[in-house]
Amino acid sequence: DMQGFQLIMNFLVMPLFFLSGALFPLEGLTGAMAIVTRADPLSYGVDAMRGTLTGVSHFGLGLDIAVLGIVTLLCLVIGSKLFERIQV
């Protein structure tokens, strides 16, 4: 139902957003936080936007685009496989 969907989306989207570097810089993170932000695909999107607008990038624009492209293709493949299983 819609309430369950919104609950799951809040548990998924809010941590991704807060760990993306949109609210705080990624420089100076240590240990587990640095690893978690590197695993967050939204970090690369924020970094690419920041790099194109200001010229300052944490990961590098090439890596940002590569990671976003890989995540997009992965989600597209998973979504198409799950869509094939839907019976009308």
C-alpha positions as CSV (number, residue, x, y, z in Angstrom):
1,D,0.0,0.0,0.0
2,M,1.0,3.7,-0.3
3,Q,1.8,4.1,3.4
4,G,4.3,1.2,3.3
5,F,5.9,2.5,0.2
6,Q,6.4,5.9,1.7
7,L,7.9,4.4,4.9
8,I,10.4,2.3,2.9
9,M,11.3,5.3,0.7
10,N,12.0,7.4,3.7
11,F,14.3,4.8,5.2
12,L,16.1,4.5,1.8
13,V,16.2,8.1,0.5
14,M,17.0,10.0,3.7
15,P,20.2,8.1,4.5
16,L,21.3,8.4,0.9
17,F,20.7,12.1,0.9
18,F,22.4,12.8,4.2
19,L,25.5,10.7,3.3
20,S,25.8,12.2,-0.2
21,G,27.8,15.3,0.7
22,A,25.0,17.7,-0.3
23,L,24.9,19.1,3.2
24,F,28.5,18.7,4.4
25,P,31.8,18.3,2.6
26,L,33.2,14.8,2.1
27,E,36.8,15.9,2.8
28,G,38.0,14.9,6.2
29,L,35.7,11.9,6.7
30,T,37.4,9.0,8.4
31,G,36.9,5.3,8.7
32,A,33.4,3.9,8.2
33,M,31.9,7.2,7.1
34,A,34.3,7.5,4.2
35,I,33.5,3.9,3.1
36,V,29.7,4.5,3.3
37,T,29.9,7.7,1.3
38,R,31.9,6.0,-1.4
39,A,29.2,3.3,-1.6
40,D,26.4,5.9,-2.0
41,P,25.7,6.6,-5.6
42,L,24.1,9.9,-4.8
43,S,27.5,11.1,-3.6
44,Y,28.8,10.8,-7.1
45,G,25.8,12.7,-8.5
46,V,26.3,15.6,-6.0
47,D,30.0,15.6,-6.7
48,A,29.5,15.7,-10.4
49,M,27.1,18.6,-10.1
50,R,29.4,20.4,-7.7
51,G,32.3,19.8,-10.1
52,T,30.5,21.1,-13.2
53,L,29.2,24.2,-11.4
54,T,32.2,25.2,-9.3
55,G,35.1,23.3,-10.7
56,V,35.8,21.6,-7.4
57,S,35.3,17.8,-7.3
58,H,36.1,15.3,-4.6
59,F,36.1,12.1,-6.7
60,G,36.8,13.5,-10.2
61,L,34.2,14.1,-12.9
62,G,35.2,11.0,-14.9
63,L,34.7,8.7,-12.0
64,D,31.4,10.4,-11.1
65,I,30.1,9.8,-14.6
66,A,31.3,6.2,-14.7
67,V,29.8,5.3,-11.4
68,L,26.5,6.9,-12.3
69,G,26.4,5.2,-15.6
70,I,27.1,1.8,-14.0
71,V,24.4,2.3,-11.4
72,T,22.0,3.4,-14.1
73,L,22.6,0.3,-16.2
74,L,22.4,-2.0,-13.2
75,C,19.1,-0.5,-12.2
76,L,17.8,-0.7,-15.7
77,V,18.8,-4.4,-16.0
78,I,17.3,-5.3,-12.6
79,G,14.1,-3.3,-13.4
80,S,13.6,-5.0,-16.8
81,K,14.2,-8.4,-15.4
82,L,11.6,-7.8,-12.6
83,F,9.2,-6.3,-15.2
84,E,9.4,-9.5,-17.3
85,R,8.0,-11.5,-14.4
86,I,4.8,-9.4,-14.1
87,Q,1.8,-11.3,-15.2
88,V,-1.2,-9.4,-16.5
